[in-house]
Amino acid sequence: MRSSLSIAFFLSTCALLLPEASATQTKPRICCRKLSAKFQGQGKVAYPDTANYLAQNKYWSESSFLTPTCIFSPSSANDVAEAVRLFSRNSCVFAIRGGSHMPNSGFSSTDNGVLISLTGLNKLNYDASRNVIAIGAGNKWTNVYNFLDPKNVTVLGGRNSDVGVSGFLLGGGISYLSNSYGWACDNVVEYEVVLADGRIVYASNNSNTDLLRSLRGGSSNFGVVTSFTAKVYNVGPNASGRVYFPESSIPQLFGPLYNYIVNQQAANPKYHIIPNFVKIGTAAPRASFTQFYAEAIDLASPPPVMNQWINGTIPLQSQAVVNRQDAGGLAKLFGADAPPANRSQWHVTSIIADAQLFQDIYNIWLETSQPYETIPGWFNSIAMQPIGTKYVEVSQTSGGNALGITAPLVVVSANVYWSNASDDATVRQFLGILFKKIKDAAKAAGKESKYEYLNYGAANQKPIASYGRESLRKLAKAKRKYDPYNVFGTLVEGGFKIPGFQAIHG
Ligand SMILES: Cc1cc2nc3c(=O)[nH]c(=O)nc-3n(C[C@H](O)[C@H](O)[C@H](O)COP(=O)(O)OP(=O)(O)OC[C@H]3O[C@@H](n4cnc5c(N)ncnc54)[C@H](O)[C@@H]3O)c2cc1C
């Protein structure tokens, strides 16, 4: 049923569904029991120490591992609707897990309630006549690429195929194709969503347009998304790979990087680069620039925009750009290549492009990390990713998103891996200090940008607050309309919240 919402109907329905109205009560055992009764014999509710539970309770990063009271594994939107209705009625805390790649503890798991694990929502329906694919919310990008690659078409998805479809699309989504088609979320044409009262609604440019806009960056604040219908593009063979630069070459990278962002990015939409700097333990740092070109190239004479990094003018350690048959080939390589992390934490900010500031940020990162690099398992990287004009253009023509970006910027994100829980607090302290210094440097250079990319945010950041006043006003309006009792702000304890609708637990 595709319905436009009537607020009056919605409020009266919720009043019926939330007789206790106190979302502060935690009754996970009751909800687990009720779920077990409702889905009896279907194997959809798993309890600790059972094989099913252990198989489901897996996360990209060990630091996000918690022990839900039970794990519910729906196989349809109707199952999700039954469960969410039950949680709302009984004020049960719950968490929603897509691909479990966000390392923030308590975001896609819970110690305090029921985990909805979406893995069973794994449909993939390609409609060649409309150039779209409906993707079940429990898929990882690997499944999507494996399905589409043989057809020589693709979607805007994760650059590491192990990432989950859901969290990625609900936070924005930077894809290898984003310089052509913008944020991945702006290429989603329809969302199927279970609201707090258990109704299943659809958001598109024809229906519930305010919900469509809100889900593009609004994360888990509006409902459980059960399916995404995304645009499909004809991309087949492509050129891709990584180039590594030694420490001595790093100072030579920032001028060309600035030149690429300002003068070449918009003119070369098929090209994508991930400029990243890596420090493993006490070993010397190196730069790793991932390259992608959305068509096969003459490897003896690559397009200049790519060649500038791989022709040796800036001395390099190694490079591995090859032609691949599959659009998802590089992402699948990285997905298979990168095993789940021991412990992991991201942190993020953004800046306006500036060659000297890139160098300064690199220096700050190197210097600030130095005292921490003997932490066991230390892997520390910082990326400077340009969000170009195309992202802004597409967001204006696709029905809008919540991100509030009106001009190009550079997302600066750090990603740290380490081994022991005893170092968790130290690593988080390091990231706090590092980003304070980076923000100060950007401010001093007059290149400050407020935007924080949600998908790289640390739990103590407030990325949605960074979207700006106009976006927040629209998000708050949509929130009052679609989740008037703030079930997804209170019963869903983890996740990034809309200011004014914060969780009251945890
Ligand atoms: C190795 C690695 C590579 C990455 N590569 C990229 C990249 O190329 N581009 C990029 O933009 N980002 C990238 N990211 C970041 C990634 O987009 C985020 O971590 C994203 O949240 C992962 O989605 P998920 O479904 O796996 O996460 P989860 O941890 O399952 O979910 C993240 C958040 O979304 C909520 N959520 C999940 N599913 C739903 C749903 N169906 N309905 C409502 N709420 C939901 C969860 O409750 C949680 O708060 C990468 C991360 C890692 C670790």
The ligand as a Gaussian input file, in Angstrom:
#p B3LYP/6-31G(d) Opt

LIG

0 1
 C       35.888000      -0.985000       5.319000
 C       34.895000       0.129000       5.149000
 C       34.740000       0.716000       3.899000
 C       33.841000       1.765000       3.715000
 N       33.718000       2.328000       2.465000
 C       32.866000       3.367000       2.286000
 C       32.734000       3.989000       1.003000
 O       33.338000       3.598000       0.023000
 N       31.906000       5.045000       0.898000
 C       31.190000       5.515000       1.941000
 O       30.444000       6.474000       1.752000
 N       31.275000       4.933000       3.158000
 C       32.096000       3.883000       3.361000
 N       32.202000       3.308000       4.598000
 C       31.363000       3.805000       5.696000
 C       30.000000       3.120000       5.640000
 O       29.211000       3.767000       4.670000
 C       29.273000       3.188000       6.997000
 O       30.001000       2.488000       7.979000
 C       27.849000       2.617000       6.906000
 O       27.124000       2.982000       8.030000
 C       27.858000       1.109000       6.787000
 O       26.572000       0.622000       6.582000
 P       26.157000      -0.771000       7.241000
 O       24.771000      -1.092000       6.816000
 O       27.210000      -1.777000       6.989000
 O       26.232000      -0.341000       8.743000
 P       25.433000      -0.664000      10.146000
 O       26.526000      -0.659000      11.131000
 O       24.664000      -1.947000       9.996000
 O       24.470000       0.520000      10.257000
 C       24.916000       1.856000      10.385000
 C       23.794000       2.711000      11.000000
 O       22.649000       2.699000      10.144000
 C       21.493000       2.176000      10.840000
 N       20.781000       1.318000       9.890000
 C       21.322000       0.298000       9.183000
 N       20.387000      -0.246000       8.390000
 C       19.231000       0.441000       8.595000
 C       17.920000       0.346000       8.041000
 N       17.629000      -0.540000       7.102000
 N       16.983000       1.209000       8.477000
 C       17.284000       2.141000       9.422000
 N       18.512000       2.274000       9.965000
 C       19.474000       1.436000       9.561000
 C       22.067000       1.386000      12.003000
 O       21.154000       1.287000      13.056000
 C       23.306000       2.202000      12.352000
 O       22.966000       3.307000      13.158000
 C       33.077000       2.234000       4.806000
 C       33.207000       1.631000       6.068000
 C       34.109000       0.596000       6.244000
 C       34.265000      -0.013000       7.609000

